[in-house]
Amino acid sequence: MTAPLLPNPYREDLLLEAMLECAERFIGLGDELEDLVARVTQERPAAVSLVAPRGMGKSFMLRCLAHPEGGLRLFSRAVGRAFADEPERLLFVPLDLSGGLTGTASLSLLRQLYEELLVQLKELLKVDDVTLLPLERMPSGRVSSLGDLRERAQRAIAAAREEADDDELRQRFTSELGATMPGGLIELLRRIDAWGLRAVFLLDEFDTIAARLSREEYDNLRAVLAVASMVIASTRALSEQVPAEVQTSPFFNLLQRLTILSLRFLSPEDARRLVLEPPTWVAGMQFRFTEADADFILELTGLHPDLIRETCEYLYRTRYRSYRAGQDVLPEAERPYVRALLQPLFADFFAGLWHELSEHDRRTLRPIAAGELADEPISPELVARGYIVFEGGRQRLFAGLFRDFVLVQGASPQAAQRGAPAAEVELPPLTELEQRLLDLLLERAGEVVRRDTIIAALYDDVVDPREARGRLDALVFRLRSKLEGEPLLIESVRGQGYRLIRRAGP
């Protein structure tokens, strides 16, 4: 019986939600999250610069902190004394800057911080619109409890609505704070700080705007830090992105750096849990990886959580229809093809890791990937950053898929060269559909042919796009199996389609 299609338990947002439902499910990054919670909940507001290359889990950490059932509940023991009795007074305000900002960067940033703060304050106070709040009727000092603060805010709005319409109340709210930035934002932060609340701004992908901000604009952020904490996540330290004259702003004197330079690894126990447990958290889910599946997956991914999760997400998406209870999801005979299919999924990530290495370090990794002793002395930094691990007295690369990537980088230029396949290659017998697919790829050998282009050319009887993609995946798998040992290789290009290349010769 085919397992029913349920939400993918390995999809990042669903996995995070499932972990946050139960503290016992949380896997990985606990130490780093506890450190962040401790820093931003001190008696005085703090600013933390969270620096890590892509794929190290920065965004995951910020989402966990922002989640109502996230960092505070899981790491309540780390909350500072001022908020330990009532951690809900901490107001986490997330802002994703991956799309950058338009206009004057600082004004756009401060305005967005202000708007996001209003959203979170509305949720905290449980009111319909926080801009209806008559600030002059609110207390000027600390309120005994969050529940009392909510009641006062709700009563104040109800009373004010009996005296004025909503538009007039909003105008009063803006007038009380000041309409310009950063004044309006800072005054609002002062008010909520006086009530005993603490705003914690979580700025993800700060690289997109860091270099655009002037010294004056960083000074404005310094003023915000007088009454709010802040976590700034970026791939590089701000000192590498911001001119020296801008770094004279006192804002930079307050930054506490939390750097995650090494590849992020789970313990062997947590890595296996990440493969085996998520389907058990979904009601009605039949799909299960076996222990043998887990062994194979972890050989490919090592203990890197993002590689594990994305691999499992892909395998669930492509294998749920053929799942049979009690059987391996990945039979041994199919594993070489699965390995080839997975490599393009992480090509960008591995290329980023490779790009960060010196040529000396690259020369060190190549023989290790080939199962030989390193020709060059191993840099301690390579081990410290997690590229090389030691197991049973032997050195190896941290993941089998990364090993495959390094072997390709180590090939000679002649072996790595891609070109159009020779027309005279003799192939095994193909079905009509397999031949049509091969002909289509041969016509554009060496180029990426988009999936929708292939589907349009091969299938005129399929309406459901998901069904079409499933049929194409199955067709590509069959054709690849027939091309095994031949000088032709169908290469997957993540998010785009397929490309036919000549396999490197001996």
C-alpha positions in Angstrom: 0.0 0.0 0.0 1.4 3.4 -1.0 1.9 5.8 1.9 -0.5 8.8 1.9 1.1 12.1 1.0 1.4 14.3 4.1 3.3 17.5 4.7 7.1 16.9 4.3 8.3 16.3 7.9 11.8 17.4 6.9 10.8 20.8 5.4 12.7 23.4 7.5 9.7 25.4 8.7 7.7 22.3 9.6 10.7 20.7 11.3 11.2 23.8 13.4 7.6 24.0 14.4 7.6 20.3 15.4 10.7 20.7 17.5 9.3 23.7 19.2 6.2 21.8 20.2 8.2 19.6 22.5 11.6 20.4 24.1 12.6 16.7 23.9 12.5 16.9 20.1 15.0 19.8 19.8 18.1 18.7 17.8 21.3 20.8 17.5 22.4 24.4 18.2 21.4 24.3 21.8 24.6 25.8 23.1 24.6 28.7 20.7 21.0 29.5 21.3 21.4 29.4 25.0 24.4 31.8 24.7 22.3 34.2 22.6 19.4 34.1 25.1 21.8 34.9 27.9 23.4 37.8 26.1 20.3 39.7 25.0 18.4 39.3 28.3 21.0 40.9 30.5 20.0 43.8 32.8 21.3 46.2 30.2 20.4 45.8 26.5 23.1 44.1 24.4 24.0 43.9 20.7 25.3 40.6 19.3 27.0 40.2 15.9 26.3 36.6 14.9 28.8 35.8 12.2 28.8 32.5 10.3 29.1 31.4 6.6 26.0 30.4 4.8 24.6 27.0 5.8 25.7 27.3 9.4 22.2 27.8 10.9 22.0 31.6 11.6 18.5 32.0 10.2 17.3 28.9 12.0 18.6 30.3 15.3 16.8 33.6 14.8 13.6 31.9 13.8 13.8 29.8 17.0 14.3 32.9 19.1 11.3 34.6 17.5 9.0 31.7 17.8 6.5 32.1 20.7 7.3 28.6 21.9 11.0 28.8 21.0 14.1 30.0 22.6 12.6 31.4 25.8 10.8 28.2 26.7 13.6 25.9 25.7 16.4 27.9 27.3 14.6 29.6 30.1 17.5 28.8 32.5 19.6 31.2 30.5 17.3 34.2 30.8 18.8 37.1 32.8 17.6 37.9 36.3 15.6 41.0 35.2 13.3 38.8 33.1 13.6 35.4 34.7 10.3 35.6 36.6 8.3 36.5 33.5 10.3 35.8 30.3 7.2 36.7 28.2 8.2 40.4 28.8 10.9 39.9 26.2 9.6 41.0 22.8 11.5 39.4 19.9 11.1 41.4 16.7 12.4 39.6 13.5 13.3 41.4 10.3 14.6 39.5 7.3 16.8 41.7 5.2 17.5 39.2 2.4 15.7 41.4 -0.1 17.7 44.5 1.0 16.0 47.9 1.5 14.9 50.6 -0.9 15.5 54.3 -0.5 17.7 55.6 2.3 18.9 52.5 4.0 18.8 53.7 7.6 15.4 55.4 7.4 14.0 52.3 5.7 15.6 50.1 8.3 14.4 52.2 11.3 10.9 52.5 9.8 10.7 48.7 9.3 11.9 48.1 12.8 9.2 50.5 14.1 6.5 48.7 12.0 7.6 45.3 13.1 7.7 46.4 16.7 4.1 47.5 16.5 3.1 44.1 15.1 4.8 42.2 17.9 3.5 44.7 20.6 0.0 44.2 19.3 0.3 40.4 19.7 1.9 40.8 23.2 -0.8 43.2 24.5 -3.6 41.2 22.7 -5.2 44.3 21.2 -6.7 44.9 17.7 -4.5 47.9 16.9 -1.7 49.1 19.1 -1.7 52.5 17.5 -5.1 53.2 19.1 -3.4 53.0 22.5 -3.7 56.4 24.4 -0.2 56.5 25.7 -0.9 59.4 28.0 -3.2 57.0 29.9 -0.7 54.3 30.3 1.6 54.0 33.4 4.9 55.8 33.4 6.6 53.0 35.4 7.0 49.3 35.6 3.7 47.3 35.7 3.5 44.4 38.1 2.8 41.7 35.6 2.3 41.3 31.9 -1.4 40.3 32.5 -1.9 43.6 34.3 -0.3 45.5 31.5 -2.6 43.9 29.0 -5.7 44.7 31.0 -4.6 48.3 31.3 -3.9 48.6 27.6 -7.3 47.0 26.6 -9.2 49.2 29.0 -7.4 52.4 27.9 -8.3 51.7 24.2 -11.9 50.9 25.0 -12.2 54.2 27.0 -10.5 56.2 24.3 -12.8 54.9 21.6 -15.7 56.3 23.5 -14.2 59.8 23.1 -12.6 59.8 19.6 -12.7 57.8 16.4 -9.9 55.5 15.4 -8.2 57.9 12.9 -7.9 60.6 15.6 -6.5 58.0 18.1 -3.8 57.0 15.6 -2.9 60.6 15.0 -2.6 61.1 18.8 -0.4 58.0 19.1 2.0 59.3 16.3 2.0 62.8 17.8 2.9 61.5 21.3 5.9 59.5 19.9 7.0 61.8 17.1 6.6 61.0 13.5 10.2 61.1 12.4 12.8 58.4 12.7 14.7 57.5 14.8 12.8 59.6 17.4 9.5 57.8 17.1 11.1 54.4 17.4 13.3 55.3 20.3 10.4 57.0 22.2 8.2 53.9 21.8 11.1 51.7 23.0 11.5 54.0 26.0 7.8 53.7 26.9 7.7 49.9 26.7 11.1 49.7 28.6 9.5 51.7 31.4 6.6 49.2 31.5 9.2 46.4 32.1 9.3 45.1 28.5 12.5 44.5 26.4 12.5 44.6 22.6 15.1 42.3 21.0 15.5 43.0 17.3 16.6 40.0 15.2 18.2 41.3 11.9 18.9 38.5 9.5 21.0 38.8 6.3 22.5 42.2 7.5 25.1 41.9 4.8 22.6 43.3 2.3 22.6 46.7 3.9 25.7 46.9 6.1 27.9 48.8 3.6 25.2 51.2 2.8 24.8 52.7 6.2 26.8 55.8 7.1 28.3 56.6 10.4 25.3 58.8 11.3 23.0 55.9 10.5 25.0 53.5 12.7 24.8 56.2 15.5 21.0 56.0 15.2 21.3 52.2 15.8 23.5 53.0 18.8 20.7 55.2 20.2 18.2 52.3 19.7 20.6 50.0 21.7 20.1 52.2 24.8 16.6 50.7 25.2 16.6 47.5 23.1 18.8 44.5 22.5 19.8 43.4 19.0 21.1 40.3 17.1 22.7 41.1 13.7 23.3 38.0 11.6 25.8 38.2 8.7 28.2 36.0 6.8 31.1 38.2 7.5 32.1 40.4 10.4 30.9 44.0 10.0 34.6 45.2 10.3 35.1 43.5 6.9 32.1 45.2 5.3 32.1 48.7 6.7 34.7 51.4 6.0 37.1 52.3 8.9 35.7 55.8 9.2 32.2 54.4 9.7 33.5 52.0 12.4 34.3 55.0 14.6 30.6 55.1 15.5 30.1 54.1 19.2 27.7 51.4 17.9 30.6 49.2 17.1 32.0 49.5 20.6 28.9 47.8 21.9 28.9 44.8 19.6 29.6 41.4 21.1 30.7 39.0 18.4 29.5 35.4 18.4 31.4 33.7 15.5 30.6 30.3 14.2 33.5 29.6 11.8 33.5 25.8 11.9 31.1 23.6 10.1 28.1 22.9 12.3 28.0 19.3 13.4 25.6 17.2 15.4 26.5 14.4 17.7 26.2 10.9 16.1 23.1 10.3 18.2 21.4 13.5 17.2 22.3 13.1 13.5 20.6 9.7 13.5 17.6 11.1 15.3 17.3 13.8 12.6 17.0 11.1 10.0 14.7 8.7 11.9 12.4 10.7 14.2 10.7 13.6 12.2 8.1 11.3 10.5 7.1 10.0 14.0 6.1 13.6 14.9 3.4 13.7 12.2 0.0 12.1 12.9 -0.8 9.4 10.4 2.7 9.4 8.8 3.7 5.9 7.6 6.9 6.8 5.9 10.0 5.7 7.8 13.7 5.5 6.9 15.3 2.2 8.1 18.5 1.9 10.1 20.2 0.9 6.8 18.8 4.0 5.1 20.2 6.1 8.0 23.6 4.6 7.6 23.7 5.4 3.9 22.4 9.0 4.4 24.9 9.8 7.2 27.7 8.4 5.1 26.8 11.0 2.4 26.1 13.9 4.7 28.3 13.3 7.7 27.0 15.0 10.9 26.1 18.3 9.2 22.4 19.1 10.1 21.6 21.1 7.0 22.9 18.4 4.7 21.0 15.8 6.6 17.7 17.7 6.6 17.9 18.7 2.9 18.8 15.2 1.9 15.9 13.7 3.9 13.5 16.4 2.5 14.5 15.5 -1.1 14.2 11.7 -0.5 10.8 12.0 1.2 9.6 14.1 -1.7 10.8 11.7 -4.4 10.3 8.4 -2.6 7.0 8.6 -0.7 5.0 7.2 -3.6 7.1 4.0 -3.7 7.4 3.6 0.0 6.6 0.1 1.4 6.5 -0.4 5.2 9.3 -2.4 6.6 11.5 -2.1 3.5 14.5 0.2 2.9 13.5 3.5 1.3 16.9 3.3 -0.5 17.6 -0.3 -1.7 21.3 -1.0 -2.0 21.1 -1.4 -5.8 19.7 2.2 -6.2 22.2 3.9 -3.9 24.8 4.9 -6.6 22.0 6.7 -8.5 20.7 8.4 -5.4 24.2 9.6 -4.7 24.5 11.1 -8.1 21.1 12.7 -7.8 22.0 14.4 -4.5 25.3 15.9 -5.6 23.8 18.9 -7.5 21.6 19.8 -4.5 24.6 20.9 -2.6 26.9 22.1 -5.4 26.5 25.8 -4.4 27.2 25.1 -0.7 30.2 23.0 -1.4 31.5 25.5 -3.9 31.3 28.2 -1.2 33.3 26.0 1.2 35.9 25.3 -1.5 36.1 29.0 -2.5 37.0 29.9 1.1 40.1 27.6 1.1 43.6 28.6 0.3 45.3 26.6 -2.5 47.5 24.9 0.1 44.4 23.7 1.9 42.9 22.5 -1.4 46.0 20.5 -2.1 45.6 19.0 1.3 42.0 17.9 0.8 42.4 16.3 -2.6 44.5 13.2 -1.6 42.3 12.8 1.5 39.3 12.6 -0.7 41.0 9.9 -2.7 41.6 7.9 0.4 45.3 8.7 0.6 47.5 10.5 3.1 47.7 14.3 2.7 50.6 15.5 0.6 50.7 18.7 2.5 50.9 19.3 6.3 47.3 19.6 7.6 46.5 23.1 8.7 45.0 23.1 12.3 42.4 25.5 10.9 41.1 22.8 8.5 40.5 20.5 11.4 39.1 23.3 13.7 36.6 24.4 11.0 35.5 20.8 10.5 36.6 20.1 6.9 38.6 17.1 8.1 37.5 14.6 10.8 39.5 11.7 12.2 37.9 8.3 12.6 39.6 5.1 13.7 43.0 6.7 13.3 42.3 7.8 9.7 41.6 11.2 8.3 38.6 11.8 6.0 36.4 14.6 4.8 33.4 15.5 6.9 30.8 14.2 4.3 30.8 11.7 1.5 29.1 14.1 -0.9 31.7 16.8 -0.1 34.3 14.1 -0.8 32.7 13.5 -4.2 32.8 17.3 -4.9 36.5 17.5 -4.0 37.4 14.6 -6.2 35.8 16.4 -9.2 37.8 19.6 -8.3 40.9 17.5 -8.2 40.5 16.0 -11.7 42.8 17.2 -14.4 41.5 19.9 -16.7 41.3 17.3 -19.5 39.3 14.9 -17.4 37.0 17.7 -16.1 36.3 19.2 -19.5 32.7 19.0 -20.6 31.8 18.7 -24.2 29.2 17.4 -26.6 28.9 13.6 -26.6 30.0 11.8 -29.8 27.2 10.9 -32.1 28.6 7.5 -32.7 28.3 6.3 -29.1 26.5 2.9 -29.0 23.7 2.7 -26.5 21.6 -0.1 -25.1 18.0 -0.4 -26.4 15.8 2.5 -25.2 12.0 2.9 -25.1 10.4 5.5 -27.3 10.1 8.0 -24.4 13.6 7.4 -23.3 14.9 8.0 -26.8 12.9 11.2 -27.1 14.4 12.4 -23.9 17.9 11.5 -24.9 17.5 13.2 -28.3 16.2 16.4 -26.6 19.2 16.5 -24.3 21.6 15.6 -27.2 20.4 18.5 -29.2 21.5 20.9 -26.5 24.4 18.9 -25.1 26.3 20.7 -22.4 23.4 23.2 -21.9 20.8 23.1 -19.1 17.4 22.0 -20.5 14.6 23.2 -18.1 12.3 20.7 -16.6 9.2 22.5 -17.9 10.6 22.4 -21.4 11.2 18.7 -21.2 7.7 18.1 -19.8 6.1 20.1 -22.5 8.0 18.2 -25.2 7.3 14.7 -23.8 3.9 14.8 -22.1 0.7 16.1 -23.6 -1.6 14.0 -21.4 -0.7 15.3 -17.9 -2.4 18.2 -16.3 -1.2 17.9 -12.8 2.3 19.5 -12.6 3.3 17.3 -9.6 2.4 14.2 -11.6 4.4 15.4 -14.6 7.4 16.0 -12.4 7.1 12.6 -10.8 6.9 10.9 -14.3 9.9 12.9 -15.5 11.9 11.9 -12.4 11.1 8.3 -13.0 12.0 8.5 -16.7 15.4 10.2 -16.0 16.1 7.5 -13.4 15.5 4.7 -15.9 17.5 6.4 -18.6 20.4 7.0 -16.3 20.5 3.4 -15.3 20.8 2.4 -19.0 23.6 4.9 -19.5 25.6 3.5 -16.7 29.1 2.6 -18.0 28.5 4.7 -21.1 30.4 8.0 -21.7 27.2 10.0 -21.3 25.9 11.4 -18.0 22.7 13.2 -17.2 23.5 15.9 -14.7 20.8 17.5 -12.5 21.0 21.3 -12.1 19.2 22.2 -8.9 16.1 24.3 -9.4 16.6 24.4 -13.2 16.6 21.1 -15.1 19.0 18.6 -16.7 22.2 18.7 -18.7 23.9 16.0 -20.8 27.6 15.9 -20.5 30.4 13.5 -21.5 31.6 11.5 -18.6 35.3 11.9 -17.8 37.4 9.1 -19.3 39.9 6.9 -17.4 
